[in-house]
Amino acid sequence: MSQPPQGVNFLAAALGKCPVCGKGKLYKSYLKIAEACDRCGTHFKAAATGDGPVVFVILIAGCIACAGLFYSFIALDWPVPRLLIVWPTVAVIISLILMPMLKGLMVASQLRHKVRD
């Protein structure tokens, strides 16, 4: 069962499910990848994501937060203390939402392209 089938479900991986069967859990905690799927037995050990998802999270969350900060400062004329409370908080929330999704997508991509140790 260590060989994944051809079809890898990227949507299931983004939702935290096994990218092969779509039913088992991909994570054993918030961002800790399980060693294997509890349903189909697919091993995730070789799918080490490293810092890959973090780069995309920083780019996406930073772009949204910077655009919002710029718009709020110029168009809405918000005071600086409000800007310093709202937009860093928005960036952190977006990062916490995106990180498991993008990490799951990277694991699915590695399984799809048969990356091994």
KAFEN-V414488 format. One record per pair of residues at least 12 apart in sequence whose C-alpha atoms are under 6 Angstrom apart, sorted by sequence separation. I is the first residue (numbers start at 1). J is the second residue. D is the distance in Angstrom with one decimal. If there is no record, write none. Layout:
# KAFEN-V414488
i | j | d
I | J | D
I | J | D
This chain:
# KAFEN-V414488
i | j | d
8 | 20 | 5.1
24 | 37 | 5.4
24 | 38 | 5.5
24 | 39 | 5.1
65 | 87 | 5.6
65 | 91 | 5.6
61 | 91 | 5.3
61 | 94 | 5.8
57 | 95 | 5.9
1 | 41 | 6.0
2 | 42 | 5.4
1 | 42 | 6.0
2 | 43 | 5.7
53 | 102 | 5.5
53 | 103 | 5.4
47 | 107 | 5.4
47 | 110 | 5.9
46 | 116 | 5.1
46 | 117 | 5.2
14 | 101 | 4.2
19 | 108 | 5.7
14 | 104 | 5.0
13 | 104 | 4.7
14 | 105 | 5.4
13 | 105 | 5.6
10 | 105 | 5.9
10 | 108 | 6.0
8 | 112 | 5.9
